[in-house]
Amino acid sequence: MAKFVIAGKANCPYFAKAELLGDELALNLPGFKIHKIPVDPDHWDTWLKDLCQKNNWKHSKSPIVWRELLDRGGKGILLGDGNAFQEYALTYYGIKCELTSGDLTKIGTENEETFHIVEQEHKKVLASIIPFNLTISNPESPALYFIINELLNENVFSKDIFIRLYCKNHTENIEGIFMEIQDLASPHLRSIKVVQDPAEAFKDCDFAIILDDLDEDIDEKNEDEDLEKYKNPYINLAKAIDQNAKQNCKILISPFNSRNETYALVNLVSKYLKRINPKKYLIGNSMCDEMIAKAIVAHRLRINPAYVSNVIVMGQNLSDSFYVDLTYARVTDFDGAVWAKTGTHWLNLISMVADKQWINKDFISLVIDRENSVSEMLRRKSILVFAQSIVKLINLWNLPHEKDTSLYSAIVYAKGNYGIKEDIFLSIPVKFEKESYFCIKNFKMSDQTESVLEEIIADTKTRISKKFIDDYYVKNGHDVKLVTPKVVY
């Protein structure tokens, strides 16, 4: 099968002659395929130069004809100009163009007029598009492979998504990720490009997904040197987002390898946001910990984890000071005395667990060890739950959920809620509604919950202090000193 591409100036009579000859060949020969590329005469020289440079060709005339070994995009073999194409058609197929120069000039003029009409229509279509700028920082994160398809296909964002992949170095891995996202052929994806300049990456950004991990090779510093000179990527990211993104840009922080530092990184980023209100538009992902806890409980009760609700992770992360609150947890579709349609009849979770000692002793250790045990069985790091937690959080935060009454865990601004008076971000229970989130007013907590929460707040204040960040997050990178987890029921 012969596949030819003919490109030339839109007003060029020789381009008109070549395309008419190509049309005749395609009409008479079932195995002959042709693709035509009319180019604006004002942009022809630049376009031709870029094409020849890309394919290592030498050509200076209009039109240019080449043959492709595959469908458009494959390796091309240069045939030549219009005369070379006519000679090829006459030699191999015995077909030639009989039109006079006057006719070809008229056709070239009509081609140019049609070209400009099509260009104007294309500009009108582009003008009607309201772009949704989605910036993903650190696209080499293993989580991206698992979230990008769901984000594009579930219409979580608008129909016209412009994706920018922000990275420090344009590596082969980045190029592979770029091509794979293109290959998804999502109807909602309008554009995608790799960007290395943070100002360009976050310009007019509507939603930023920050997947960066803390650097592991941070050199030691002197005490007199400034925090901002070091390699923690979140400081520069926060400044770039604040200076270039829209004021209502939503920011989700969810590092994979540095997951235990998410709450501290959210607090760090919030200090550098001036234009953007971090109390409203900044969230850290703690839903992964919540989903793990739900899975443990669901396994114990022999139900689907989707039928467990209102399991709350309060505090920091599973490796730090935290508290898993099951006070308001509930289950549905439980194999008990009362049966009802799924989602219509909810039961108190603690009441359904016969062995209360399991909750007090074994439950939290199972939650903490869950990922390690799964990773050992898989012989690689467990990633699916983490990736799904990102999709779930974005879905909740970016879509209206008027009928969803469930409580979820997220790292948000905590001051003024649940008796917290400190200016900090913590994982606390929230509800998502109308593309936003809010904390629960008049939320009643047990004495045990209040007592543990006070300890968590005191520990968090120490961990997000400038001295702590200087000593651990900047000087030692990701190697953060941990405290003994505190869990009380």
N, C-alpha and C positions, 0 to 999 in steps of 0.2 A: 504494500500500500504506500503510495506517494503522498507526503504531506508537505505542502509548500506554504511559506509565509511571504507576502508581498507588502512592503512598506514604502511609503513615499510621501512627498508633499501633497496636500489635499488638492492643490490647483495644478498639479503637474500633468501635462498631456501624456507623457510617457508612462506615468503611474496608471492613468486611465486605460492606456493601451494594454499594459501588463495585466490589470485586473479583469478587463474584458476577455482577454485570452485565457486567463485562469478560470473564469466563469464558464467559458465554453468547454474547456478541458474537464472541469468538474461535472458538467452536465452530460457529457458524452462518455466519460470513463467512470464507472462506479467505484473504482479503487483510488481515485484521485481526489484528494482533499486540499482545500485552500483556505487560508486565513488572511484577511486584508487589514492593514493598519494605516489609516490616513493620519498624517501628522500636520499640525499647524505649521505653515511655511515659516513663520517667525521663529519657531522652536526647532526647525529641522536640523540645523547644523549641530546644535547641542545634543539633540536626541541621537543623531547618527554617530557622533563622536563617542558618546557613552556606550552605545551598542557595540561598536567596533572594539572599544577598549575592553569590554566585558568578554567578548568572544575571540579577541586577538585577530581581528580582521583588518583589512585595508580597503576602504571604499569611500568615494567622495560624491557620488551622483545620486539623483533620484530617478527611478526607485532603486531599492535594494531587494534582492530575492535570495532566500535561503531555504534549504530543505532540512527538516527536523526528523531525527530518528524515532522520536516518540511524539505524543501529543504535545501541544504548545508548552514550552518550558524545557524540552529536552535539548540535548547537544545539537547545535546547528552546523550545517555544512554550507558554506557560502557558494551560491551559484553565480551571482554577479548582478549586472544592471538589467534594464528592460530588454536590451538587445540580446544579452546572453540567454534570457528566459525565452525569447521568441525563437532563437536558434535551437534551444533544447526542445521546445514543443514541436518545431518543424522536423527535427531530426528523428525524435523518438515516436511521435504520434502523427506526423504529417498534417498538422493544423497550424494555421497562421491567421493573423488579424488583417482584415482587408479594409479597415476604415482609413479615411484620409486624414491629413493633418488638421484640416479645418474642423472636422467632426470631433477629433480628439481634443482640440482646444476648447470647443463648446462643452464637451463632457467634463473636462477639467474644471471649467468655471462653475458648472452645476455641482460638481463634487465639493468645491470650496464652499458654495452657498449652503449645501446640505450639511457640511461639516460644522459650520458656524451655528446653524439652527440646532443641531444635536448638542453642541457645546452649551448653548444657552439653556436648553432643556435640562441638561445635566447640572448646570449651575443652580437652576431653580429647585431641582430635587435636593441638592446639597444644602441650599439655603433653608429648606423646610425641615432639615434634620436638626433635632435638639440633641447634641452629643452628651453622653454620660461618660465622663472621664474617670476610668478606673486605673489606678496606679498600683502595681504590685512590686514591692521592694524585696530584693533577694529572690528572684525567680528560680534560683537553683535549689531552694528548699525542697526537700522530698515531699512536702505536703502539697505543693502546687499541682503535681500530676493527678492527685486525687480530688482536688477541689475545682479545677478550672472547668471541666466538662459540666459539672452540676451547676455551677454559677452561670454558665452561658446558656444551658438548655432549659433551665427551670424558670427563665425570665425573672430572676431575682432582681435584676436591675432593669433599666429601660430597654427598649428594643434597639437602640442605637448606641452600642457600647464601643468606646474607643479605649483600647488597652495600651498602657505603657509599662514595659518591663524595665524597672530601674536596677542597674547593676554597676559595680565599679569597673569591671573588666568584661569586655565582650568576648567570651570564650566560645569554644565549639559546643559546649553543653548548652549555653544560652541560645546559640543558633539552632540547635536541635529542638529545644523547647519552643522557640519561635515558630519553627516549621510545623511542629506537632499541633500547636494551637490553631494554626492556619488550616491544617488538614481536618480539624473538627468540622469545618464548613458550617459553623453555627449561623443561623439566620439573624441572630441578634448582634453578631460581631461585625462592626463596620470597618474597624481599622486596628492594627496592632503594630507596634514598633518597639525596638530596643533602644533605651536611652541611658546615657552615662552621665549627663549633666543633671544634677538634682533640681535646678531651677526649671529646666524644661520638663523633667519628669513629673513634677507636682504642679505645673502651671494650670490653673483653673480646675484642679482636681476635685471631683465630687466624692470619691471614696478611696481611701488609701488602706491597703492591706500590708502591714509591716511584718515580714517573716524573718528579719535579720536576727542572727545569733550574735552573742558577744564574741569579740575577738579573743582567741586563745593565746596570741603571741604578743600581748601588750608588755612592753618593756617597763622596768621599774622606773619610778620617777622620784625626783627630789621633792621634799615637803613644800618648798617655796614655789614650785611650778603650778600652773593653773590647770584645773580640771579639764577645761575645754580643749586642751592641746592633745589629748590622748585619743585612743582609737575606738572608744565606745561609739558605735555608729549611730546610736539613738539621739545623741546631742545634735549632730549635724542634720539628721533626718527631721527632728522636731523643728529646727530653725528653717529648713527648706520648705517644709509643709506650711508653717505659719506665714512665711513670707510670700508664697506663691499660690497656695491652694485657695479655693473659695472659703468664705467665712463659715459656711455651713457644711464644710467637708467633714465627713465621718472618718474616724481613724480607728482601725482595729489593730491591736498589737498581739501577735501570737507567734513567738519564736518556738522552734521545735527543740533544738538541742539545749537552748537556754530557758526551757519552760519554767523551771523553778524560780527564775528571776523575773517573771512576767509582771508581777504586782509592783516590784521595785522599779522596773523599766517604765511602767505606766506613770508612776509617781515622778520619775525623772523627766519624762517627756512633758508632763503637765507644767513643769516649771518653766519651760521654754516656749509655751504657747501663749501668745499675747493677743493676736487678732482672733484666733479661733477659741471658742469657749470650751475648755477641756471638761467642764462639769456636764456639758450636754453632748459633746461630739467625740469624746475619747472613751474607748472601752478596751479592757484587756480580757483575754480569753481564759476563763476558769471553768468553762463548760465541759472540757474534757474530763476534769476530775469528777464533776457531777455525773457524767455519763458512765464513768467507771463504777462509781458508787451504786448507780441504778442497776447496772448489769449484775453486780454482786448480789444485791437484794433480790432481783428478779430470778436469778439462778436458785437462790435459796427457796423462793416461793413457787418455783417452776412455772413462771409466766414470762411473757414477752417483755423485755425492758421498756418497750414503748408504752406499756400499761402501768408504769410506775411514774409518779408525778410528785413535784414539790420536795425533792431531795435537795437540800441546800448545802453548799460548801461555803462556809464563812471564814474570812481571814485571808490567808496568803495562799500557799500551794501545799501539795501533799508532802513535800519534803521539809516544810517549815511549820510555823505555828498556824494551826487551822482547826476548824471545828465542823464536823459533819452533823447537821441538824436534821433529825428525822421527825421533829415534833409535828410538822404539818404534812409529812409524807403520806401519800395515799396510793391505793392500787385499784385497778378495775379488772374485770374478767378473771377474777380469782376463783379457783375451784373450791368454793365454800358452800354454806347452807343456802345463801341467797344468790340467785342467778338473774342477770339482766343484760340488756344489750350493752355491748362494749362502749364505755365512755358515759353511760347514763347512771351508773351506780358505783360510787366510790367508797372504799373502806379504808379505815385507818391502818397504815402499814405496820406500825409497831404491834397493834392488836392481832394482826395476822401471823406474826412470827411467834411461834409457840415457845421457843427457847430464848428467853430474854437475855440469858447469859451470853449467847452467841453475839448479840448486838454489842454488849459491853466489853467483850473480850476478843472475839475473833474477827468481827466485822471490819474494824479499822485496819488491822494488819493485812487482811485480804485485799482491801482497797489499795493500800500502799504498795503491796507486792504484785498487784495484778499485771502491770505493764512488764515488769521483769520476768514474770513467769511466762507470759505470752511470748516475749522476745526470745526466751530460751527455747521454747517449743518451735518457733519459727526460724531460729538461728539468725535473726536480724532484728533490728529495732521495730517495735510495733508502731505503725503509723496510721492505720485506718480510723481508729477512734478519734485520734487527734485531728485528722483531716475532716472527719464528719462533724466534729464539734465546731470547726470554723464555718462550715457550710450552714449548720444549724443556727449559729449565732448571727451570721449575716442575714439569713432568711428571716429570723425573728425581728431583726433590727430594721430591715429595709422593706418589709411588706406589712400591710395592715392585718392585725390579728385581733379583731374586735371581740370575737367569741372565745378567745383563748384566755382562760382564767388561771392558768398554771403559773407557779413561781419558778424562776430560773436563776442560776448563779452567773454573775458577771463581775469583773473588776471595774467598778465605777466610783465616782466621787461619793464619799460616804458621810461627810460632815452634815449634821442636822438630821440624820436618819438613824433609827434604831439606838438612839441615845449616844451616838458618836459625836463628840465635840471637836475632834482633831481634824485638821485640814489634810486629809489623806485619801488615797484610793485603796479600797479593799474589795475582796469578793463578798458580796452581800446579795440577798434575794431581791430580784426586780421582776417587774411585769413589762411585757412588750405590747405596745398598742399604737396604732396609727404612725408607724415608721419611727417610733421613739420608745424610750423606756422610762419608767418611773419607779420609785421606791414605794413601799407599802406604808401608808399612814396608819397610825395606831396599831402597829404590829406588836403583838404581845409576845414577849420572850420570857422563858422560865428563869428562875434565879441562877440555875447552873449556866444557862446560855449567857446571861449578862456577866457573870463572873469570869467565864472563859474569854468572852469578848474583850473585857478590860485588859486581860493579860496579852491578848493578841495585839490590841491597839498599842500598848506600851512597847511591845517587842517591835512592832512595825515602825513606830516613831524612831527607834534606834536604828533600824535597818535602812531607812530612807534619809537619814541625816547626811549632811555633806561630808562629815568625817568618815562615816561608814562607806559612802560611795567612793571617796578618795582612797580609802585603805583597801577596799575589796573590789569594787566594780571597775575601777580604773587601773589600779596598780596590778591586780592579779587577774583581771579579765573575768572569766566565767567562774573561777574557783572561789565560790562564795562560802563563807563560814556559815554553817547551818546550826540551828538550835533544835532541841528535842521536841518532836511534835507533841502538842497538847490536845487531847481529845477527851471530852467528857459527855456522858449521857445522864 
